[in-house]
Amino acid sequence: NGRMLALNSYENRVYQVGIEGGAPVVAKFYRPGRWSDDAIEEEHEFAAELAGAEIPVVAPLCINGATLHRHGPFRVSVSPCHGGRAPELDNDDLLRQIGRLVARIHLQGERSTFRARPRVDIDSYGSDSVDYLLDHRFIPQELEGVYLGIAEHLLDNIEAAFDRAGSVQELRLHADFHPGNVLVQEDRVHIVDLDDARSGPAVQDLWMFLSGDRDEQTPQLATLLEGYQEFRQFNARELHLVEALRSLRMMHYAAWLARRWADPAFKQAFPWFNSRRYWDEQILTLREQTALVQESPLAWYA
């Protein structure tokens, strides 16, 4: 019906589109060069698989036998429009519900493997991110040596954390499962944005719901896993990875902003990035994370 509303998305261009005589839909135009067609279609297949298992994931609509379409040079998918509010993470019942949903996602996730989508790992999230920032001269020259030294020390400690965790199962994940990708409407929860789906350890889909210091995170973890364990057993060794994964996400996020810095929308939305103050704070944060990665994991008693 000609009504279009730009939605809050930086990686892709996403619009709510009005439909004459029907409910609005969401059209997602994919950023060129980020994912191959195979990777996008694999994400769509995973979303459809989850929806088929009655997991409340917003999956792209299949139109004329396909979920990925082309309009000129653009690739686009169309999904139902679901509203909702942000989750209240101090609500234990909601945390349990999220834990149950994550476990159900993982039960489906372990039934098959991704072929075209990458892993959550130290190289792609950590080492490659540091290399990009240095190779493209984003870090002020006078801070390069300090940043590199701290980043390398942190990566060494992250590797040690993965060694302590030992061999853990990798499965298909949401992989970017944070409160912003959860919509709550009345008592129902919807999960959105599988755009970053990867393979990795189960805890990757849980740790982003932990906040505050250890004393605050410990009961949050217990509540999440109380719900999770109703459907799937959680491997406690993966708790060695919580701060390691948090650190990798920080490094990956900085490199993501750098990779998109030529896009005017990013300069407008993130004006604080690439300033001397930002890199000073980033160095301090990575130093703090190095200490946290070395600490014992959060306590949890199944």
Secondary structure by P-SEA (a helix, b strand, c coil): ccbbbbcccccbbbbbcccccbbbbbbbbcccccccaaaaaaaaaaaaaaaaaccccccccccccccccccccccbbbbbbbbbbccccccaaaaaaaaaaaaaaaaaaaccccccccccccccccaaaaaaaaaaccccccaaaaaaaaaaaaaaaaaaaaaaacbbbbcccccccccccbbbcccbbbbccccccccccccccccccccccaaaaaaaaaaaaaaaacccccccccccaaaaaaaaaaaaaaaaaaaacccaaaaaaccccccaaaaaaaaaaaaaaaaaaacccccccc
